[in-house]
Amino acid sequence: MVRQANLLMLTLAMTAGGVASTCPKEGPTAASSTCSTPTTAGAGADDDEYQTPSLSLLQTGLGLSGTVQQENDPIQHEPICMHGHQVPELYLLGPQKAGSSTVAADMELGGVEISMVHGVGKANSRATPKEIYSFNNHCRWFSAHADGSGTCDVMTEADEVAWASEFCNECHWTGVFYPTLADFTPINLRLAGLPNLMANLYHEQKSKLKFVILLRNPLERMQSGYYHFQDQENLAGDFRTWVQHVITRAEKSKAKGWSDGIEREYYMDQFLQSLISFHLKSWLEFFEPSQFQLVPMKEYFTNVSFRRETLSDMKRNWGIKVEPSNIKTLEYKNSRSHPTLLEENVEPLIQELNYKFFGPEHHSLVKLLAETMPKGLTLSGYTGRPDSAQEIGQFLEGMDYPVSLGAQPPQAHDNQDHSSAH
């Protein structure tokens, strides 16, 4: 009883604000390895970057869905347990370079706990407290200098036991208020075969999973990814050359319905991560629309109220243990600098990318959202009709997913102003 009471007090303290993570050593399946202790979510993580834009419609009050309701009633939270260990139930899927470190830091500040694993870096050298890369080895997403990755095959029972045993939190006691456990690894969105793997891994508990996907301007996100992963993914020596190669390869793959193995090519990774609808369709094959929330990052980075509202949506819709009122300031994690798209002086290539890929991607995403939002998918900040493609498109246009992308065919080596595409 003393042990149980102490754990209860400790867990309640963890969920009252910032989380001080612990790794229990007691109980029949106590771990012998040392558990990592996450600090701030952004510390040591390096997948974020976003240049703060000017005031947007929501920040000035136009279209704001209302004041954030603070829900202080305690949530009776039941964890997901596998083989005696609490495993993540909330996945910030990604993509990379869209603001995942900032969102993760806000979630942690609100009381969501970062997944603790035994010996960060032991199973994957890229692992950090924020990004545990728990599926990378199994999916054979190793060195970016290799020819290509593998796919995420369904785990055997032995694989499942080994995977669950990596997590520090244990499920021994009843009547304990467990925190919401999260995995903030932003590469998970695009790992080939991961939706099927996770549906089988979680079995009958898969309906308890929650997924967050971040929406950043696809061109800007791709460019940020190029500069951040230029060495790791063995990309071309300059942005112009890389984009030229990307367009040539993407044209061939698109003609085959993206089914020619492009998902396993590191060289195309930063382009492919910007095709949100492509990835979301794969996840929706195995999980319900109500398990997903999409967050427009232009507004998230400029509006404290929007940040709180985003977390309030998660608390209200999913019952996660988070306190939105803990978010009081606009903090940014891992912001980095590089040339702007205008400074790259590659306007014709940008126009070609928009017309051939990102314009159609915009329309594909709008159509997909109009089909799935009536079934429960959440688009943060959106207050229009859930089945209206026109209203959703206009909303995304204001959120840096311009509806005009792809309206005009590319004109080779022109010097027109294409600022609307940036």
N, C-alpha and C positions, 0 to 999 in steps of 0.2 A: 504493500500500500504506500509506503514512503517513497519507493522508487517511482511508482505510478504518479503520485502527487507531484514529485519533483519534476518529472517529465512534462506533466500538464502545465505547471507554472512556467517552465522554460518555453514550451511551445506557444503559450499565450503571449509571453514576452516577445517572442520572435515575430508574431503577427501584429503587434501593436504599432509598428512603424518600420524603421530600418531593420533588416534581418541579420541577426548574428547567428550564422549557421553552426551547427554542431553535428558530430557524428557519434551516435551512441555506441558504446563498447560493450554494453551489457546485453544479456539475453542469449537464447540458445543458438542464434546464428551470428553472434558477434564477429565483426571483421577483424582480421589481424593486420590488414594494411592500414596505412595512414591516410585519412581522408583529407581532401583539399578543403580549404576554408575560403570561399569566395569573399572578396572585398566588394568594392563598388563594381557594378556590372561592366562599366567601361574600362576599368583598370586592366591593362594588359591585352585588351581586345582591340582589334584593328580593322574591323570591317565596315566602319562608318565614315560617312562624309556627306555633308550637305551644306550648300551655300545659302545663307538665310535670305529669302526673297523679301520683297516689299509687302506692305499690309495687303491682305486678301479680303474678299467679301465677308467671309465668316468672322474675321478678326474685327472688322468695322461694325459688325452686328447684323449685316444683311444676310438673311438666310440662316442665322443661328437658330438651332432647334430649341433653345430655351436654356434656362439656368440649370446647372448640374445639381441633381438631387443627391444629397449625401445620405447614404443608407448605412446607418450605424448598427443595425440589428445584427447580432452575431450569426454567422452561417454555420450550420451543422455540416461539416465537411467530411466526406468519406473519401479516403485516398484510394488510388489504384495500387494494389499490391500484387507482386509476382514473386513466388518462391521466397517469401518472407521479407521482401524489400519493397519499399515504396518507390515507384517509378514515375517518370514525368507524365502529367496529364495535359499540360499546356505547352504547345510547341509554337515558338515564334519561328516560322518556317524560313523566312527570308523575304526577298533575296539579299545577297550581299550588297554592300555599298548603298543601302537605302535608308539607313538610320537605325539598324537593329540594336546597336549598343546604347543609343539614347533611349529607345523604348524599353529595353531590358532594364536599364538603370531606374526608369520611372516605375516599372512593375516591382522591382525589388524594394524601392522606397515605399511603395504601397503595401508591401507585406508578402508578395510572392517570393518563394524561395528558389534560388538557383540550384539546380541539381548538383549534388556533391557526388563525386566518384572517387574510387580508391586510386590514388597516385595519378593525378592529372599529368598527361604527357607520356605515361607508361605505354598505353595502348596506341596512342597516336601523338606524334611529336608536335602536331599543330594545336593540340588541345590547350585551352586556357580555362580558368574558372567559369567564364561566361560561355564559352563555346567548347563543349565536351566532345564533339565529333564522335558520338557513340556508335554511329552506323558506318563511318568511313571505311574502317578496316573490313567489315563484313561485305560492304558493297564494292570493295577494291578501288576506292577513290584515294589513291596513294600520291605518288610524286607527279607533279604536273609536267615533269620532263619525260614521262613515259609516253608511249604511243597513245594510250587511251585507258579509260577506266573500265571496270567491270559493271555488272548490274547487281541490284539488290535481290538476291535469291531469298526465298522464304527460309526462315531459320529452322533448323532441327530442334528437337527438345533440348539437346545438350547446349546448343547455341543460345536458346532462350534463357536457360539457367545461368549460363556464363554472363550474358548481357545484364540480366536483372541483378546478379550478384555484384556488379560493379558499383551499384548505387549504395550510398552510406545509410540513408534513412531506412530503418527497419520497422516492420509491422508486427509487433508483439502484443501490444496492449489494446484493450477496448476502452471506450470512453475518453480517448485522447483527442484533442483538437489538432488534427494534422494540418500543416500548411499546404497551400497549393504549390506543387512542385513543377518547375518549368525547365525546358531545354531551349536555350536561345541560340542554337547553332544555325546560322542563316544559309548554309549550303544545303540543308535538308530539302528545301523546296524543289531542287532540281536533280536530286539523285535518282537515276533511272531505276524504276521498280520499287522505290521506297514505299509508296502508298499501299501496294499489295503486301509488302513485307510487314508493315505496321498493322494492317488489318488482321493479318494472321497472327502476328505476335501478341496483340492485345485480345484476340479472340472475342469472347462475349462482352468484354469490357471496352471494346473499341468505340462504342457510342458515348463513352465518358470523355473522350479526347476533345480538345479544343485547339484550333489552329488560327494563327494570326499571320497575315500576309501584308507586306508593306508596298505601297504604290508610290514610286518615284518616277519622274519623267524618264522614259526608257532610254533616250539618247544620253542624258546626263549621267544616268546610272551606269550605262555601258562604258562611257568614257572614264568615269571614276574607277570602274573595275579594271580597265586597261592599265591605268597608271599604277594602281595598287598591286596588281598581280602580274605586272609586266615581266618580272624575272621568274616568279614562281611558275607561271604557265608558258614560259618560253615564247612570248609573243614577239611580233616583229619589232624592229628597232625604232620605229616612229609610228605615231597614231595614224597618219595618212596611209602608210603601207599596210598596216594591219586592217584598217577598214576596207581597203580594196580587196584584200584576200577574203575577209569576212563576207563581203557582198557576193563574190564569186562562189564561195562554198555554200552560202545560204540559199542562193538561187537554185542550186542543184538539189539541195535537201528539201526545200519547199515544194519543188515539183514532184517530189516523192512522198509528200505528206509528212515530212520531218521524220520519216521512219527508216532512214538509211544509216543509223548509228551515230548521228550528230550529237546525241545526248552524252556520248562517252568520249567526246573529243575535247580535251582541255583547251585547245586553241580557240574553240568556238564558245567556250563557257560564258564569257562575259557578255557576248551577244545574246546567247540563249536565255540567260537569266532575266533579260528584259522582256521576254515574251510571257507575261503573267498568265494570260488566258490558256496558253499551251500547257503550262504546268497545272493550273487550277483544274482543268478538265480531267487530268489524270487523277488528282486527289478526289474529285467528286465521283469517280467511278467506284470508290470504296467507302466514302464517308458522306454523311448527310450535309446539305447546305447549311443547316442551322449550327454546324460545328465550325463554321468559318467566319472570321471577321477581317475585312480589308480596311486598311488605314491609309488615307491620303497623307503623305508625309510633308507636302508643302504646308498644309495647315497645321500639322502636328508640331512643326518646328517654329511656328510663329505665334502660337496662341495657347496660353496656359489653360484657358477654359476648355479648349478642344481636347487637350491632353486628358484633363479630368473626365470629360464626357466620354472619351474613348475607353478609359478604364471603368467608368460607370456602366457602360454598355456591357463590358465583359462580366462585371459583377452581377448585373441584373439578368442577363441572358443565360449565363453559364453557372452562376453561383460560386465563382472563384473567390478566394479570400484575399481581397485587396481593398485598400482605403484610398480612393481618389483624392480626398482632401489633403493628403500628404504631399501632393504635387503643388508646389507654391511658386516655383520660378522656372524660367526657360533655361535649362541647362543642355549643353550639347557635348557629346562624347566623340572623341577621335576625329575631329574635323581636320581635314588635310587640304592642301592647296595644290593646284596644277593649272595649266592654261584653261581658259574658258573655251567653249565650242567655237565662239566667234574668233578667238585668238588662234585657233588651230588653222584657220583659213582653208577649210575643206567644205565650203558651202555646197558645191555640186554633189559631193559624196553624202552629205547630210540629207540633201533633198532626195537622193536615190534611196537611202536607208528609210526615210519617211514614206516614200511612195510605195516601195516594194514590201516593206516589212512592218514598220511601226504604225503606219496608218491603218493597214488591215488589222494589226494587233489591237488597236484602239477599238475598232468596230466589233471585233470578235469578243473583246472583253465586255463591251456594252451589252451585246446580245446575250452573253452568258449570264451577266448580272441580272438582266431583265427576266431571265428564265428561273434563276435560283433565289433571288431576293424574296419573291412571294412564298418560297419554301423555307425561309428562315435565315438565309445568309445576311450578314450585317455589313453595310458600307458606312463607316464612321462619318457622322456629320450629315448624311443624306436624309432629307425629310420629304422628298417627293413621292410619287406613286412608285411602288416597288416593281411594277411590271412595265413601266414606261421607258423604253429605250431612248426616246428623245430627251426626257428629263435627266436620266442617268448620264447621257452623253454630255449634256450641258453642265451638269455638276462636275464631271471629270475634267471638262475643258477648263473650268475655273480652278481645278486642282492640279494643273500642269500635265494633263493628258489631253492636249489640244485636239478637238474634233476635226480641225482642218487638215491634220496630217494625212498625206496621201491624196489630197484633192487634185493635185496637178502632177503630170508625169515629169520625170527628171529631164532637165535640159543640160546636156553635157557642157561642163566648164563655163557655165554662165556666171555673171557677177551680180545677180539680183540679190536684194536683201531678203533673207529668209529668217529674220529674227523671230517670227512667230513659231518657228520650229524648235526654239531653244528653251 
